[in-house]
Amino acid sequence: MLRTLDIVLIVVMTAAATVTYTIKHQAENKLEEVRKLEAGIKLEEDTIDLLRADWSLLTQPSRLEKLVGVYQQDLQLVQTAPTQLARPQELPMMKADVPVPDEVAKGKDGKPAAKTAATQKTDTIATGSVAR
């Protein structure tokens, strides 16, 4: 004859087995997801390596020199003059660095106007005027 304690223990054991199986099944599903992600990452890394090799091949100076020779009449390419290159210090001022004119700086009543968000902004690049 079964006692109440035996029935309770059988129910607890069955519940524990069910919970254990559920956790095991979820862990296997997550492991499968991880393997799929790892395979996708490996595929992307291989694709990146292939594209880098392709880019290296396409930008070889000897290949580009041959292409310039073949398409010279169509493209009419010329070398860049050193005067066409500029340093950041030679670029014109950024808009945020331009001083505010007097009529804008003063309000209608002649008192200094409050600074707006646009005039409070500062640029992080130090630039100056173009030296000619």
C-alpha positions as CSV (number, residue, x, y, z in Angstrom):
1,M,0.0,0.0,0.0
2,L,1.4,3.4,-1.0
3,R,1.6,6.0,1.5
4,T,1.0,9.7,0.9
5,L,4.7,10.5,1.3
6,D,5.5,8.0,-1.5
7,I,3.0,9.6,-3.9
8,V,4.4,13.1,-3.1
9,L,8.0,12.0,-3.7
10,I,7.0,10.4,-7.0
11,V,5.3,13.6,-8.1
12,V,8.4,15.7,-7.0
13,M,10.7,13.3,-8.8
14,T,8.6,13.5,-12.0
15,A,8.5,17.3,-11.8
16,A,12.3,17.5,-11.3
17,A,12.9,15.2,-14.3
18,T,10.5,17.3,-16.4
19,V,12.3,20.6,-15.4
20,T,15.7,19.0,-16.1
21,Y,14.7,17.8,-19.5
22,T,13.3,21.2,-20.4
23,I,16.5,23.0,-19.3
24,K,18.6,20.5,-21.3
25,H,16.4,21.0,-24.4
26,Q,16.8,24.8,-24.1
27,A,20.5,24.6,-23.7
28,E,20.8,22.4,-26.8
29,N,18.7,25.0,-28.7
30,K,21.0,27.8,-27.6
31,L,24.1,25.8,-28.5
32,E,22.7,25.3,-32.0
33,E,22.1,29.0,-32.2
34,V,25.6,29.7,-31.1
35,R,27.0,27.3,-33.8
36,K,24.9,29.0,-36.5
37,L,26.2,32.4,-35.4
38,E,29.8,31.2,-35.3
39,A,29.3,29.8,-38.8
40,G,27.9,33.1,-40.0
41,I,30.8,35.0,-38.4
42,K,33.3,32.7,-40.1
43,L,31.6,33.2,-43.5
44,E,31.7,37.0,-43.0
45,E,35.4,36.8,-42.0
46,D,36.2,34.7,-45.1
47,T,34.2,37.2,-47.3
48,I,36.1,40.1,-45.8
49,D,39.5,38.3,-46.5
50,L,38.4,37.6,-50.0
51,L,37.3,41.2,-50.6
52,R,40.6,42.5,-49.2
53,A,42.5,40.2,-51.5
54,D,40.4,41.4,-54.4
55,W,40.9,45.1,-53.5
56,S,44.7,44.5,-53.3
57,L,44.6,43.0,-56.7
58,L,42.5,45.8,-58.2
59,T,44.7,48.5,-56.7
60,Q,48.1,47.2,-57.8
61,P,50.1,50.2,-59.2
62,S,51.2,48.2,-62.2
63,R,47.6,47.3,-63.1
64,L,46.4,50.9,-62.6
65,E,49.3,52.2,-64.8
66,K,48.3,49.8,-67.6
67,L,44.6,51.0,-67.3
68,V,45.7,54.6,-67.4
69,G,47.6,53.9,-70.6
70,V,44.7,52.1,-72.2
71,Y,42.0,54.7,-71.3
72,Q,44.2,57.9,-71.4
73,Q,42.4,59.4,-74.4
74,D,38.9,58.7,-72.9
75,L,39.7,59.9,-69.3
76,Q,42.4,62.5,-70.0
77,L,43.9,62.0,-66.6
78,V,46.7,64.4,-65.4
79,Q,48.8,64.2,-62.3
80,T,47.8,66.2,-59.3
81,A,49.7,69.4,-58.8
82,P,51.3,69.9,-55.3
83,T,49.4,73.3,-55.1
84,Q,46.1,71.4,-55.2
85,L,46.7,69.8,-51.8
86,A,45.9,71.8,-48.7
87,R,46.5,71.3,-45.0
88,P,43.7,71.7,-42.5
89,Q,45.2,75.0,-41.3
90,E,44.9,76.4,-44.8
91,L,41.1,75.8,-45.1
92,P,38.7,78.6,-44.6
93,M,37.0,79.2,-41.2
94,M,34.1,77.0,-40.2
95,K,30.7,78.7,-40.0
96,A,30.6,78.4,-36.2
97,D,33.9,80.3,-35.9
98,V,32.8,83.3,-38.0
99,P,32.3,86.3,-35.8
100,V,28.7,87.5,-35.4
101,P,28.0,90.9,-37.0
102,D,27.3,93.8,-34.7
103,E,23.6,94.3,-35.8
104,V,22.9,90.6,-35.0
105,A,24.9,90.7,-31.7
106,K,22.8,93.5,-30.4
107,G,19.1,93.2,-29.8
108,K,16.4,95.6,-30.9
109,D,16.8,97.7,-27.8
110,G,20.6,98.0,-28.3
111,K,21.4,95.6,-25.5
112,P,23.5,92.5,-26.2
113,A,21.3,89.7,-27.4
114,A,21.3,86.3,-25.7
115,K,23.6,83.7,-27.3
116,T,21.7,81.1,-29.4
117,A,22.6,77.4,-29.6
118,A,24.2,78.0,-33.1
119,T,26.5,80.8,-31.8
120,Q,27.5,78.7,-28.8
121,K,28.7,75.7,-30.9
122,T,32.4,75.4,-31.4
123,D,34.2,73.3,-33.9
124,T,37.0,70.9,-32.9
125,I,39.2,71.5,-36.0
126,A,41.5,74.5,-35.9
127,T,41.4,76.1,-39.3
128,G,42.6,79.4,-40.8
129,S,42.3,81.2,-44.0
130,V,44.0,79.9,-47.2
131,A,47.5,81.3,-47.7
132,R,48.2,82.2,-51.3
